[in-house]
Amino acid sequence: MDSRYRSARPPSRTGHRSSTMGGMPLNDLPWWRWRARLRSALHMLSDPAFQQETWLAGRAGYGDVTDAVYRLVEDSWLDRWPAEKYLGTVVRDTTEAALVDAAVLRVLRILHEVGADAPAAAYLGHPGWPEAVGAARAAHAHLAIADGEDPDAPPRSLEVLRILTRSA
Protein backbone atom coordinates (compact mmCIF):
# COMPACT_ATOMS: atom_id res chain seq x y z
CA MET A 1 0.00 0.00 0.00
CA ASP A 2 1.19 3.53 -0.76
CA SER A 3 2.64 5.03 2.45
CA ARG A 4 0.94 8.36 1.71
CA TYR A 5 -2.33 6.80 2.80
CA ARG A 6 -2.17 6.56 6.55
CA SER A 7 -5.23 6.52 8.69
CA ALA A 8 -6.35 9.57 10.62
CA ARG A 9 -8.45 7.29 12.80
CA PRO A 10 -7.40 4.70 15.32
CA PRO A 11 -6.98 1.19 13.90
CA SER A 12 -10.19 0.11 15.63
CA ARG A 13 -12.68 1.82 13.36
CA THR A 14 -16.27 1.59 14.44
CA GLY A 15 -19.06 0.52 12.16
CA HIS A 16 -19.97 -2.61 10.28
CA ARG A 17 -18.16 -3.45 7.09
CA SER A 18 -19.94 -5.84 4.84
CA SER A 19 -17.41 -7.22 2.38
CA THR A 20 -14.68 -5.97 0.12
CA MET A 21 -14.47 -4.21 -3.22
CA GLY A 22 -11.16 -4.95 -4.88
CA GLY A 23 -9.66 -5.62 -1.45
CA MET A 24 -11.13 -2.45 0.09
CA PRO A 25 -13.32 -2.93 3.15
CA LEU A 26 -16.85 -1.74 2.54
CA ASN A 27 -19.45 -0.55 4.94
CA ASP A 28 -23.17 -0.45 4.32
CA LEU A 29 -23.26 3.20 3.27
CA PRO A 30 -24.36 3.62 -0.38
CA TRP A 31 -21.97 5.43 -2.73
CA TRP A 32 -24.22 8.49 -3.08
CA ARG A 33 -24.08 9.01 0.69
CA TRP A 34 -20.29 8.66 0.56
CA ARG A 35 -20.16 11.34 -2.11
CA ALA A 36 -22.47 13.66 -0.14
CA ARG A 37 -20.35 13.28 3.00
CA LEU A 38 -17.14 13.70 1.02
CA ARG A 39 -18.47 16.84 -0.65
CA SER A 40 -19.69 18.24 2.68
CA ALA A 41 -16.25 17.83 4.22
CA LEU A 42 -14.45 19.29 1.20
CA HIS A 43 -16.87 22.22 1.20
CA MET A 44 -16.20 23.09 4.85
CA LEU A 45 -12.45 22.55 4.48
CA SER A 46 -12.38 24.78 1.40
CA ASP A 47 -14.08 27.87 2.84
CA PRO A 48 -11.86 30.14 4.99
CA ALA A 49 -14.73 32.52 5.85
CA PHE A 50 -16.84 29.59 7.04
CA GLN A 51 -13.91 28.31 9.12
CA GLN A 52 -13.50 31.70 10.82
CA GLU A 53 -17.22 32.28 11.41
CA THR A 54 -18.06 28.72 12.43
CA TRP A 55 -15.11 26.70 13.68
CA LEU A 56 -13.14 29.47 15.34
CA ALA A 57 -16.31 31.01 16.76
CA GLY A 58 -17.54 27.61 17.99
CA ARG A 59 -20.86 27.88 16.12
CA ALA A 60 -23.01 24.80 16.64
CA GLY A 61 -24.46 22.58 13.93
CA TYR A 62 -21.42 22.16 11.68
CA GLY A 63 -19.03 20.04 13.70
CA ASP A 64 -15.38 20.93 14.02
CA VAL A 65 -12.30 20.50 11.88
CA THR A 66 -11.69 16.95 13.06
CA ASP A 67 -15.29 16.03 12.28
CA ALA A 68 -14.84 17.34 8.73
CA VAL A 69 -11.62 15.35 8.32
CA TYR A 70 -13.29 12.15 9.51
CA ARG A 71 -16.22 12.77 7.16
CA LEU A 72 -13.66 13.18 4.39
CA VAL A 73 -12.06 9.80 5.00
CA GLU A 74 -14.07 7.54 7.29
CA ASP A 75 -16.74 6.16 4.96
CA SER A 76 -14.55 6.15 1.88
CA TRP A 77 -11.32 5.00 3.48
CA LEU A 78 -9.52 7.68 1.48
CA ASP A 79 -6.93 7.72 4.24
CA ARG A 80 -5.92 4.22 3.10
CA TRP A 81 -6.97 4.00 -0.55
CA PRO A 82 -6.56 6.38 -3.47
CA ALA A 83 -9.78 7.91 -4.76
CA GLU A 84 -9.14 6.23 -8.10
CA LYS A 85 -10.38 2.99 -6.47
CA TYR A 86 -13.82 4.62 -6.43
CA LEU A 87 -14.02 5.56 -10.12
CA GLY A 88 -17.55 5.20 -11.37
CA THR A 89 -19.07 5.29 -7.89
CA VAL A 90 -17.99 8.00 -5.45
CA VAL A 91 -15.88 9.86 -8.03
CA ARG A 92 -16.78 10.18 -11.69
CA ASP A 93 -13.37 10.36 -13.34
CA THR A 94 -9.61 10.52 -12.83
CA THR A 95 -9.70 14.32 -12.56
CA GLU A 96 -12.06 14.14 -9.58
CA ALA A 97 -9.96 11.36 -8.07
CA ALA A 98 -6.73 13.35 -8.37
CA LEU A 99 -8.31 16.48 -6.87
CA VAL A 100 -9.78 14.52 -3.95
CA ASP A 101 -6.47 12.74 -3.30
CA ALA A 102 -4.58 16.05 -3.27
CA ALA A 103 -6.99 17.49 -0.70
CA VAL A 104 -6.99 14.37 1.47
CA LEU A 105 -3.19 14.17 1.57
CA ARG A 106 -2.75 17.83 2.52
CA VAL A 107 -5.44 17.76 5.20
CA LEU A 108 -4.23 14.48 6.73
CA ARG A 109 -0.66 15.75 6.86
CA ILE A 110 -1.84 18.66 9.01
CA LEU A 111 -4.06 16.43 11.16
CA HIS A 112 -1.09 14.19 11.93
CA GLU A 113 1.06 17.19 12.83
CA VAL A 114 -1.39 19.08 15.06
CA GLY A 115 -3.35 16.12 16.43
CA ALA A 116 -6.96 15.05 16.09
CA ASP A 117 -8.09 16.85 19.23
CA ALA A 118 -6.37 20.16 18.49
CA PRO A 119 -8.48 23.32 18.52
CA ALA A 120 -9.53 24.88 15.23
CA ALA A 121 -6.93 27.62 15.66
CA ALA A 122 -4.13 25.02 15.51
CA TYR A 123 -5.33 23.80 12.11
CA LEU A 124 -6.09 27.22 10.70
CA GLY A 125 -2.78 28.58 11.96
CA HIS A 126 -0.70 25.74 10.52
CA PRO A 127 1.66 26.95 7.77
CA GLY A 128 0.30 24.31 5.38
CA TRP A 129 -3.36 25.19 5.98
CA PRO A 130 -3.73 27.62 3.05
CA GLU A 131 -2.43 24.93 0.70
CA ALA A 132 -4.86 22.38 2.17
CA VAL A 133 -7.74 24.86 1.81
CA GLY A 134 -6.77 25.49 -1.81
CA ALA A 135 -6.67 21.77 -2.58
CA ALA A 136 -10.03 21.25 -0.86
CA ARG A 137 -11.48 24.19 -2.80
CA ALA A 138 -10.32 22.76 -6.14
CA ALA A 139 -11.87 19.37 -5.32
CA HIS A 140 -15.06 20.86 -3.87
CA ALA A 141 -15.64 23.20 -6.81
CA HIS A 142 -15.07 20.45 -9.37
CA LEU A 143 -17.41 17.97 -7.62
CA ALA A 144 -20.10 20.60 -6.96
CA ILE A 145 -20.15 21.75 -10.58
CA ALA A 146 -20.24 18.12 -11.77
CA ASP A 147 -23.27 17.59 -9.53
CA GLY A 148 -24.97 20.73 -10.88
CA GLU A 149 -24.59 22.74 -7.68
CA ASP A 150 -23.16 26.16 -6.92
CA PRO A 151 -19.67 25.74 -5.38
CA ASP A 152 -19.97 29.19 -3.81
CA ALA A 153 -23.12 28.45 -1.79
CA PRO A 154 -22.45 28.31 1.96
CA PRO A 155 -21.74 24.90 3.50
CA ARG A 156 -24.79 23.00 4.73
CA SER A 157 -25.21 22.14 8.39
CA LEU A 158 -24.73 18.56 9.56
CA GLU A 159 -28.49 18.33 10.14
CA VAL A 160 -29.15 19.21 6.49
CA LEU A 161 -26.53 16.63 5.47
CA ARG A 162 -28.32 14.01 7.61
CA ILE A 163 -31.63 14.86 5.93
CA LEU A 164 -30.09 14.71 2.45
CA THR A 165 -28.49 11.33 3.10
CA ARG A 166 -31.41 9.76 4.93
CA SER A 167 -32.74 6.64 3.28
CA ALA A 168 -36.38 6.53 2.27
N, C-alpha and C positions, 0 to 999 in steps of 0.2 A: 504494500500500500504506500502511496505517496506520503512522505513525512510532513508535507504541508497541511495535511488533514488530520489535525489532532482535536480531540473532543474538548469542548468547553464545559461539558457536564461530567459529573462523576461517572465512573465505569458502570455503576449500578443504575442505569436509566430506569425510570418507572414507565409503566404502560405495557400493554400486551402487544406483542409482535406476532403476526400470524404466519409468516412463511419467509421466503426470500425471493428477490427478483434479481437474477444475475449475481447472486451471492450477497446482495444487500438485504439486511433485515427489513421487514415491512411491519407497519402497524396497521390498524384497521381504519385509518383516516383516508378517505378518498382523495385522489390527486387534486381535485378542484379545491378542496379545503387546504391542502398543502400549499397550493399556489396562493390562495387568499391570505394565509398566515405569512407566507414568505413575502408577499407584496406589502402586507401591513408592516412587517418589521423593516423592510427596506425603505418604506415611506417615512417612518419615524426616524430611522437612522440617517435619512438623507436631507432632513429639514432642520437647519440650524435655528431658525426662529421658533419652531415647535419645541426643540430641545431646551431653549432658554425659557420659554413661557410655560412649559409643562414639566420637564424633568428637573430643571434647576429650581423652579418655583414649587415643586412638589404637588402639582395639580393632580387630583384623583381622576381615575377612569382610563388612564392610558398606560399604566404600568411604568416601569423604570427602564433604564438602559439594559440591565441584565435580562429583564423580561423580553425586550425586543431581540436581544441576541439569541436567547433560547428559542423564541418563535422563528427566528431565521434558520436555525439548525436542527431543532429537536425532532420535528416530524419528518424532515427530509433527510436527516443525517448528513447534511452538507458539511459538517465538521469532519466527516470521515470519508465521504465519497464526492467526487467531482460532479457538478451539476449536469455534465454531459450524460451521466448514467440515467438521467430523467428526461432525455429527449423524447418528445412525443407525448409526454404526460404533464409533468410540472412545468417544464420549459419547452418552448416550441421549436427552438433551433439552436445552432451552435453559438450564434451571437448572444442570445439570452444566457446560455450556459456560461460563456466566458465572462459576461458582465456580472452575473451572480457570483461566480467563483472569485472574481477580483474583490467584490465587496465582502464576501465571507472571510477571505484570507486577511484582509486589512482589519476588519472588526475583531476577528478572533485574536489576532496578534496583540491588539490593545487589551482585550479582555484578559489574556494570559499575563500581560505585564502589570495591569493595575489590580487585577483580582475581580472575581465575580461579585463580591459584596461591596465593592468600592462605591462611594457616592458619585452621583452624576458629574459633579465638578471634576473628579479625577479623570473620567473618560474625556469630557469636553476640553479639559486642559492639557491632555496628552499631546505631545508634538505631532503625532501621526493622525490625530483625529480629523483635521481638515481633509487629508487624503482619503480616509475611510468614508467621510461624509460624501466626498466627490464620487467615489466608487459606488456607494449606495445610491446616490442620485442618478448616476448613469444607468444602473440596473433598474431602479424604480421607474424612471421615465420611460425606458424602453418597454418594460412589461406593462405599464399602465396604458401607453399608447397602443400596444398590441391588443390589449383587452378593451379598447375603445373608451378609455377613461381619461380624464384630465389629470396629468401628473402634477399640476400645480394646486389642485384642491387640497384643503387641509387634511391631515391624517384623521382617520376615523377612530373613535373610541373603541376600547376592547369590548364593550357591550354591543356596539354596532357590528363588530367583527363576529361576535358570538351569534348574533341574529343572522348575519349573512351566511354563516357556515353551519347553521342548524340544519339537521336533516328533517325532511318532511314527515 
